[in-house]
């Protein structure tokens, strides 16, 4: 969808997770986008959305499992 080196601020406003939440409501966002809002920012190599996708992938997209992880996990 987006190139890896793009930061979220360079995305179209209606595609940015926070703005999308405000404009379209939470049902319009993916789990990764909602988690990205909670995370707040990515790093130099990946956006918060990409980081969220990586986190979800590591737990087989199981939000229940994510909720049970500890901070050290």
C-alpha positions as CSV (number, residue, x, y, z in Angstrom):
1,X,0.0,0.0,0.0
2,X,2.7,2.5,1.0
3,X,6.4,2.6,0.5
4,X,8.4,1.7,3.5
5,X,10.3,5.0,3.7
6,X,7.1,7.0,3.8
7,X,6.1,8.4,7.1
8,X,2.4,8.7,8.0
9,X,2.5,12.5,7.7
10,X,3.2,12.1,4.0
11,X,0.1,10.0,3.5
12,X,-3.1,11.5,2.3
13,X,-5.0,13.0,5.2
14,X,-7.9,10.6,4.9
15,X,-5.5,7.6,5.0
16,X,-3.8,8.6,8.3
17,X,-5.1,6.5,11.2
18,X,-6.0,9.4,13.5
19,X,-7.7,11.4,10.9
20,X,-9.4,8.3,9.4
21,X,-10.8,7.6,12.9
22,X,-12.2,11.1,13.2
23,X,-13.6,11.2,9.7
24,X,-15.0,7.6,9.4
25,X,-15.1,6.1,12.8
26,X,-13.4,3.1,14.4
27,X,-15.1,0.6,12.2
28,X,-13.2,2.0,9.1
29,X,-9.8,1.2,10.7
30,X,-7.9,-2.1,10.6
31,X,-6.6,-3.5,13.9
32,X,-3.1,-2.4,12.8
33,X,-4.3,1.2,12.4
34,X,-6.0,1.2,15.8
35,X,-2.9,-0.2,17.5
36,X,-0.8,2.4,15.6
37,X,-2.8,5.1,17.2
38,X,-2.1,3.6,20.6
39,X,1.6,3.3,19.8
40,X,1.8,6.8,18.6
41,X,4.8,6.6,16.3
42,X,7.0,4.3,14.4
43,X,10.8,4.4,14.0
44,X,13.2,5.5,11.3
45,X,12.6,2.2,9.4
46,X,8.9,1.7,9.7
47,X,5.7,3.6,10.3
48,X,3.5,3.0,13.4
49,X,1.1,1.0,11.1
50,X,3.9,-1.2,9.8
51,X,5.2,-1.8,13.3
52,X,1.6,-2.7,14.4
53,X,1.3,-5.1,11.5
54,X,4.6,-6.7,12.6
55,X,3.4,-7.0,16.2
56,X,0.1,-8.6,15.1
57,X,1.8,-11.0,12.7
58,X,4.1,-12.2,15.6
59,X,1.0,-13.3,17.5
60,X,-0.9,-14.6,14.5
61,X,-3.3,-11.6,14.5
62,X,-4.8,-12.8,17.8
63,X,-5.9,-9.7,19.7
64,X,-6.8,-11.8,22.8
65,X,-3.2,-13.0,22.9
66,X,-1.9,-9.4,22.4
67,X,-4.0,-8.4,25.4
68,X,-2.3,-11.0,27.6
69,X,1.3,-10.1,26.7
70,X,3.4,-8.5,29.4
71,X,5.5,-5.4,28.8
72,X,8.6,-7.6,28.7
73,X,7.0,-9.7,26.0
